[in-house]
Amino acid sequence: METVAALFSRLGSVSRARRFCGAKPRLSDADLALLARVDETHHVLVAYVGDDPAPAGIARLVRDGLTGEIAFEVADGLQGRGIGSVLAHELATDARAAGITRLVATVCGDNRPAVSLLRRLTRSLEVRWRGGEREFVLSLAEP
Ligand SMILES: CC(C)(COP(=O)(O)OP(=O)(O)OC[C@H]1O[C@@H](n2cnc3c(N)ncnc32)[C@H](O)[C@@H]1OP(=O)(O)O)[C@@H](O)C(=O)NCCC(=O)NCCS
């Protein structure tokens, strides 16, 4: 939970709104417990840079059968350096190894970095609109 809270403290209001699809000034205890959950259906990757003990980025996957719902966040000061792409690639590799065939990600508003990152994960990608949010469905059948 400390890791989740530490990374959240490194996100500005725009990143928080993009990650949580709305204003998120703080994480509740319930949010923290959910985001830090790791078990047979909840998988989390944490990125660090050099000797810095503070987390640089987190990627999460929640499994539902053959589908994995994914989400990412990278500390504001470290965005645009490829950390999100590495996390996404590693998460997709883990998902494939676990037999997951489809990833789903919700992208709210105009979030070009997230869209760009998702588009590079697979050649087979479908986009659906759900209200003001886009849902990206990525097939893991081929790399
Ligand atoms: C989305 C996010 C995880 C990407 O992480 P990152 O470490 O910055 O990503 P990368 O450096 O690997 O770059 C990924 C792509 O975004 C582009 N990008 C990165 N920062 C950008 C910026 N500030 N403006 C425009 N494009 C940007 C990169 O050029 C790259 O695109 P390319 O593949 O076409 O070159 C990060 O921006 C973030 O945490 N955003 C806030 C939370 C969020 O939106 N989460 C996604 C919900 S699924």
The ligand as an SDF file (V2000), in Angstrom:
LIG
                    3D

 48 50  0  0  0  0  0  0  0  0999 V2000
    0.1320    6.8370  -20.0660 C   0  0  0  0  0  0  0  0  0  0  0  0
    1.4580    6.7640  -19.3090 C   0  0  0  0  0  0  0  0  0  0  0  0
    1.4110    5.5440  -18.3590 C   0  0  0  0  0  0  0  0  0  0  0  0
    2.5800    6.5790  -20.3310 C   0  0  0  0  0  0  0  0  0  0  0  0
    3.7800    6.4160  -19.6170 O   0  0  0  0  0  0  0  0  0  0  0  0
    5.1670    7.0280  -20.1660 P   0  0  0  0  0  0  0  0  0  0  0  0
    6.2470    6.4330  -19.3670 O   0  0  0  0  0  0  0  0  0  0  0  0
    5.0700    8.4930  -20.2240 O   0  0  0  0  0  0  0  0  0  0  0  0
    5.1280    6.4190  -21.6540 O   0  0  0  0  0  0  0  0  0  0  0  0
    6.3270    6.2860  -22.6620 P   0  0  0  0  0  0  0  0  0  0  0  0
    7.4490    7.2030  -22.3230 O   0  0  0  0  0  0  0  0  0  0  0  0
    6.6320    4.8280  -22.7760 O   0  0  0  0  0  0  0  0  0  0  0  0
    5.6450    6.8080  -23.9900 O   0  0  0  0  0  0  0  0  0  0  0  0
    4.4850    6.1820  -24.5390 C   0  0  0  0  0  0  0  0  0  0  0  0
    3.9970    7.0000  -25.6940 C   0  0  0  0  0  0  0  0  0  0  0  0
    3.4400    8.2410  -25.2270 O   0  0  0  0  0  0  0  0  0  0  0  0
    4.0990    9.3400  -25.8120 C   0  0  0  0  0  0  0  0  0  0  0  0
    4.1910   10.3880  -24.8060 N   0  0  0  0  0  0  0  0  0  0  0  0
    4.7880   10.2880  -23.6040 C   0  0  0  0  0  0  0  0  0  0  0  0
    4.6390   11.4480  -22.9280 N   0  0  0  0  0  0  0  0  0  0  0  0
    3.9260   12.2640  -23.7470 C   0  0  0  0  0  0  0  0  0  0  0  0
    3.4350   13.5990  -23.6270 C   0  0  0  0  0  0  0  0  0  0  0  0
    3.6420   14.3060  -22.5150 N   0  0  0  0  0  0  0  0  0  0  0  0
    2.7100   14.0970  -24.6350 N   0  0  0  0  0  0  0  0  0  0  0  0
    2.4620   13.3930  -25.7580 C   0  0  0  0  0  0  0  0  0  0  0  0
    2.9140   12.1170  -25.9380 N   0  0  0  0  0  0  0  0  0  0  0  0
    3.6360   11.5730  -24.9460 C   0  0  0  0  0  0  0  0  0  0  0  0
    5.4530    8.8110  -26.2150 C   0  0  0  0  0  0  0  0  0  0  0  0
    6.0170    9.5590  -27.2720 O   0  0  0  0  0  0  0  0  0  0  0  0
    5.0990    7.4230  -26.6600 C   0  0  0  0  0  0  0  0  0  0  0  0
    4.5140    7.4900  -27.9510 O   0  0  0  0  0  0  0  0  0  0  0  0
    5.1940    6.8010  -29.2110 P   0  0  0  0  0  0  0  0  0  0  0  0
    5.1720    5.3560  -28.9190 O   0  0  0  0  0  0  0  0  0  0  0  0
    4.2880    7.1680  -30.3130 O   0  0  0  0  0  0  0  0  0  0  0  0
    6.5670    7.3790  -29.2700 O   0  0  0  0  0  0  0  0  0  0  0  0
    1.7570    8.0620  -18.5170 C   0  0  0  0  0  0  0  0  0  0  0  0
    1.6830    9.1610  -19.3990 O   0  0  0  0  0  0  0  0  0  0  0  0
    0.8200    8.2890  -17.3520 C   0  0  0  0  0  0  0  0  0  0  0  0
    1.0670    7.8200  -16.2500 O   0  0  0  0  0  0  0  0  0  0  0  0
   -0.2800    9.0300  -17.5640 N   0  0  0  0  0  0  0  0  0  0  0  0
   -1.2340    9.3020  -16.5120 C   0  0  0  0  0  0  0  0  0  0  0  0
   -2.0720    8.0850  -16.1510 C   0  0  0  0  0  0  0  0  0  0  0  0
   -2.7240    7.4770  -17.3810 C   0  0  0  0  0  0  0  0  0  0  0  0
   -3.1400    8.1710  -18.2870 O   0  0  0  0  0  0  0  0  0  0  0  0
   -2.8220    6.1360  -17.3840 N   0  0  0  0  0  0  0  0  0  0  0  0
   -3.3730    5.4040  -18.5000 C   0  0  0  0  0  0  0  0  0  0  0  0
   -4.6600    4.7670  -18.1320 C   0  0  0  0  0  0  0  0  0  0  0  0
   -4.7910    3.2100  -19.0080 S   0  0  0  0  0  0  0  0  0  0  0  0
  1  2  1  0
  2  3  1  0
  2  4  1  0
  2 36  1  0
  4  5  1  0
  5  6  1  0
  6  7  2  0
  6  8  1  0
  6  9  1  0
  9 10  1  0
 10 11  2  0
 10 12  1  0
 10 13  1  0
 13 14  1  0
 14 15  1  0
 15 16  1  0
 15 30  1  0
 16 17  1  0
 17 18  1  0
 17 28  1  0
 18 19  1  0
 18 27  1  0
 19 20  2  0
 20 21  1  0
 21 22  1  0
 21 27  2  0
 22 23  1  0
 22 24  2  0
 24 25  1  0
 25 26  2  0
 26 27  1  0
 28 29  1  0
 28 30  1  0
 30 31  1  0
 31 32  1  0
 32 33  2  0
 32 34  1  0
 32 35  1  0
 36 37  1  0
 36 38  1  0
 38 39  2  0
 38 40  1  0
 40 41  1  0
 41 42  1  0
 42 43  1  0
 43 44  2  0
 43 45  1  0
 45 46  1  0
 46 47  1  0
 47 48  1  0
M  END
$$$$
